Amino acid sequence: MQSLAGWALAIAILALVLAGFLLSLEWLKKPRLSITVAKPSGVSGRYRLLHVRVVNRDLPEAIRWLTQRRAVLSCRAEVAFYEEWSDRLLFEFSGRWVGNPQTMSPALVAGSPLDVFGGSSVPLWQRMEIPPGGEEELGIAVKYQGERECYGWGNESYTYPQLKNPKWVLKEVDCYTVRVGVSSGNLLVTKSFILHNEGPGLESFYLEEK
């Protein structure tokens, strides 16, 4: 009887260890998103586009043989702009993934040829898949050289010349708070940034982590 009881106890302990191992594997498989400032893009001396980078962090290489992290599926983003000093919401929109198509067309701006953004063919609803170890950039704001205003940059921006959606205009001030939320199913990650717009020059138009 004691021998049977000992075997039963050993089996029970083994079952608990196995259950804990399987739960640990499931935990390791869950996506881990991080949001950081990305390098600006645009044309030097003409305009600057600000982005953030969304990364689905991979597992350490030493344990990738054991399991793999899941991709983030149907990932969507929300971007909100606030007054820095009062935390008053100014506007918000569904985030635009930079890796999705955009439209550009030639036009004359102040008498000079320039590729400008425009067209109504860009979809207003976009999602993104981020594999383990992968990254995607998300649009935040755009500004043109010599102009004091900047503009939020989302999907609707592409229905206005030069991405200048009048509903998303930001006047020249020291800074604004930008809050980015990225979600997929039950997963939600948020991060706050400071948007600087301190003059007509592009060098004073940038993002930093808050």
Secondary structure, 3 states (H helix, E strand, C coil): CHHHHHHHHHHHHHHHHHHHHHHHHHHHHCCCEEEEECCCEEECCCEEEEEEEEEECCCCHHHCCCCCCCCEEEEEEEEEEEECCCCCEEEEEECCECCCCCCEEEEEECCEEEEEECCCCCCCCCCEEECCCCEEEEEEEEEECCCCCEEECCHHHHHCHHHCCHHHEECCEEEEEEEEEEEECCEEEEEEEEEEECCCCHHHEEEEEC
